[in-house]
Amino acid sequence: MHTRIRRVIGALCLAGTLTASSLVNVAVAANPAGWGASASPTPPTVTNGQPAGFVVHFQNDGPSNISQLYLVSTTPAGAAFVTAYVIDSSRMAGYTGGTCNASGPLLCNVGPVNDGQGFNIQVVYTTPASSGSMPVAFEFNTTGVPSGKNRSHGDSLPAPSSVALISSTLDFFGFFAFDPNNTVAADDQPLTNKNKQSTKAFGPKSGIQLTVGEVPLINFGCPNDPLRTRPCFSQWSTLNVDGGTSFPNGFKVQIGFSHFELPSSIDASNIKFIHVKDGANPGTEVINNECSSSSPAPSELPCYLAVDSGNDVIATIYLTENGRINGW
């Protein structure tokens, strides 16, 4: 009798387990062996409502080949999917390039990824209008279905990331310049006693991050005056064009100096600049060479052109390196 009761109870428990598993379609699995993934915002901070980019990286360290891989994500609240495309498949010999959906949500069909292969995908979203942050739940998997969407099988590896969002201010503007017709980052409100400096960077190409802004002199201090004749006098104009890449053919930056910060002895005829480089070739240089034209040859760089605008000075500086610039 006791044996029969135990058998009945066991059968009922088994039936209950099967019923529950048929109703709740959930799979829990460890990260697949050899898979590596990460995602980085480009740039790390953008002006809210502007495009933000993410470089999403995947590496298969084996020992197994992956017959089919996808990159997926749901679109963050308040954001809009813009585009996604492979930007680096140099570690995938013979790779012809995956395809990504033209509209959201994000779905990239990467295809097979063999042992030792890896790649990067650029993803672009228009960010929400509010400040704060925008997290994105990127995931690589073998099904093409985002996590939580009734997925019951397949391998997966999350690569979460987030970009900081700040409201437009007098002293910062940042975005990912994916549009060839919009490659200018400008924090260029009119010069006043409250906005004593403005900065504008002209991206030399699209598909890059661009940020500009100004910070007080006290934030960094002034390097030793190479000629020891006069000190720095302005805010620092900071710029990040393509994450610190060098541009041998140059790119253009325009800085407006209000007469509220210009020393009385400085005007367009004698202004110079200190450039602290923080990109591929760090160091400090004095820019005191006037360009021969508004399209200077690479051999002239760095150089500048300056004009008086009333009591203010507008300087156009042609650089090959990122960093920060101070009037001198």
N, C-alpha and C positions, 0 to 999 in steps of 0.2 A: 504493500500500500504506500509506504513512504517513498519507495523507489519510483512508483508511478507518478506520485505528486511532483517529485523533483523533475521528472521528464517533462511533465506538462508545463511547469513553471519555466524550465529552460527553453521550451519551444516558444512560449509566449514572449520571453525576453528577446529571443532571436528575431521573432516576427516584428517586435517593436523596433529593434535596431534597423532592420531592413526598411521598414516604413519611414523612419526618420531620415535615413541616408538618401532615400529616393526623393524626399521633400526638400532637403537642404543640400544643395549642390556645391560643396565647398571642398577645396583641395589645399592641404597644408604641406609644403615641401621646403627643404633646405635649399640654399643657393646652389645652382649647378656647379660642379667642380670645374675649375679652370676659367669660369666666366669672370670678367672684370668690367665694371661700368662706373661712369661718373658723369656729372653735368655741371657746367660752370656758366654763370650769367655773363653776358657781354653787352654793355659794361655792368659791373656789379650794382651800380645805382643809376636809375634813369628818372627823368622828369615824368611824373604821373600822367597817363594818357598818351605817352610817346611809345614808339616801338622798343621792345627789349629783345635781345638775342640770347640764345643758349647754345653752347657747344656741348653736344652730348657724345661721349666717348664710349667705345666698346672694344674689348680685347679678349680674344679667345686664346688662353694659355694651355689649352689641351687637357688631357691627351686626345680627346675626341673631337671629331669634326661636327659642326652644326649643319644639318641639312636645310633648315629654313629658319630665319630669324626675322623678327619684326621689332620696330620701335613704336610704342603707343603711349598715349596720354589723353586724359580728358582735358577739356579747355577750362582754365581757371575761371572762377566766378568774376564777372565784370570785364573779362578780357576777350580778345578776338584772335583766332588763329590767322596768321598771315601767310607763312610759307615755311617749307622745310626742304633741305637738299643736302646731299653728301658733299663735304668740303675736303676730305682727305681720305683716300683709300690707298695710300702709297704702300701700306703693309699688306695689301691683298693682291698678290700677283695675278694678273689676268682678270681682275675684277672690272666689270663693265658698268657698275653703278646701280644702286637700288632706286626705287621709285617711291615718292611720297605723295599722298593725296593732295590735290590742289586746294581743297577746302577742309575745314576742321570737322571732327576732332582729328588730332594727329594720328596718322597711320603711315609708317614707312615700311615697305616690303624690301628688306635688305637682301634676302636670298641666302645662299649657303655661306658659311664662314668657317674656314678650315682652321686646324690647329696652327697657332702662331700668327693668325691674321687679326687685324684690327682696323678701325676706321673712326671718323668723326662726322657727325651730322649737325648742321646748323639749323636751329629752329627759331622762328620769329613770331612773337605775339605782340599785339597792341595792348598795352597795359590798362588797368582800370583807371578811372578818373580820380579815385581817392588815393591819398598817400598811405604809407605803411609798408607793405611787402606783398609780393605775389609769388606764392609757392606753386611749383609745378611738379606733378607726380609722374615723371618719365619712367618707363619700364620697357626692358627688352624681354621678349618672350617668343615662344615657338607657335603661338596660336593666332596672334593678331588681335586678341581680345583684351581690353584693359582689365586690370585687377578689379574685382568686385562686380563684374558684368556676367555673372552666371557661368564662370569658367571652371571647368572641372578637370582639366588635364593640361599637360604640357609643362615645360620648364620656364622659369621667369626669374628676372633679377631687376629690382627697382634701382633707379638712379635719380633720387629726388634732388631738387634744386630750388632756389628762391632768389628773386631780385628785389632790392630795396627801391621804394618809390618815394620821392619827395616832391612837394609842390613847387611849381615854378617860382623862383626867387630872383632877386637882383644878382645873385652871386653863383648860380649854377644852372647849367643846362646839359642834359645827357640823354643819348638815345642810340639805337642801333640803326645805322644808315643803310637800310636794305634797298631803298629806292634810288636808282641812278639820278633821278631828278631832284633829289633832296639829300644832299651830302654836306650840309652846313649846320654846325652846332653853334648857336648864337645866344649869348647872354648879353644882349646889346640894347638894353633899355636906355633911354636918353641919359646923358651925363648930368648929374646934379650934385648938390652938396651931400646928398644921401647915397647916391650911386656914383662914386668918384672914378670908377673904372669899368670898362666893358671889354669883353673878349669874344671873338668869333673865329672859329676854325673851319677851314674849307677842306673837306675830305678829298684826297686825290683820287678816290675811287669809291664805289659802293660796296656793300657787304662788309662793312667795318663798324667798330664801335667808335663813338665820338663823344667826348665830354669836355666841357670848358667851365671855367669859373674863376673866382678871385678869393684869395684868403689874405688876411692881414700880414704885414711884414713880420710881425712878432711870431707868427706860426712857424716860420722857418729860419728867420734871421737872414742877414745878408752875408754872402761869402766875403772873404778878404778881397778888398778892392784890388784887382790885378794891377792897376796903374797907380793906386793909392792917391788919387786926386779928388774923389768925391764919393759920397755914399749912395746906396740905393735909396729911392724915395717913395716908391709906389707900393700898392698891394702886389702880391704875386698873382700873375695870370697863370693858371694851371691848365694843362691840356693833355688829353690822352687820345691819340689818333691811332686806331688799330692796335691798341694794347701795347704800345711801346715799340712798334716796328720802325725800322729805319727806312727812309725814302730818299735814295740817292738823287732823284730828280726834284725833290723838294715838295713841300706843301705850304700853304699860305695861312697866316694867322693875322688877324686885325685887332689891334688893341686901341681903345680910346682912353686917353688920360684927361681927366677933368682939371680945369685950372684950380679947383679946390685942393688938389694934391700936388700939382706941379710946383717945384721951387720957382721963384721969380726969375732965376737966371736961365731956366730951361725952356726951350721952344723947339719947333720942328727943325731948326737949323743946327742944333747941337745935342739933341737927345741921343742917348746910346742905351744899350740894353745888356743886362746880365742874364745868361741862359744857363740854368742848371739842368743838365740832361739826365734823364732817368730811364732811358730806353735801352737799346742794344749796346750803346757806347756811352756809358755814364761819364760825367765830368762837368766842368764849368767853363764857359767861354764868354768872351766879350763880343757883342755884335756892334761894331762901329763902322761897318763897311756899307756904304750906300749902293743899292742896286743900280745897274745901268739902265734898267727899264722895268716895266711891270711884268715882264716875262724873262727873268734873269736866267742865264745859263747855269747848269749845275755847278760849274767850276767857280761861280761867284758866291755860292751859298756857304754859310748863312749871310744874308744881307737884308737891308730894309729900305723902305721909302716912308717919309713922314711929311705931313702937311699940317699947317695951323688951321684950326676950325674955330674962328673967333679967338677966344682965349684958351681953348682946349687944343690938344694935339692928337691926331689920328695917325697911328703908325701901322704900316703893313709890313710884316716880317716874314721872310721866306726861310724855312728851316728844313733840315733833313732829319732831325731827331725830336722826340717828345721831351716833356719836362715842364719847367716853370720859368717864367720870364718876369724880370723886374726892371723898371725904369732906372737909368743910371746917368 
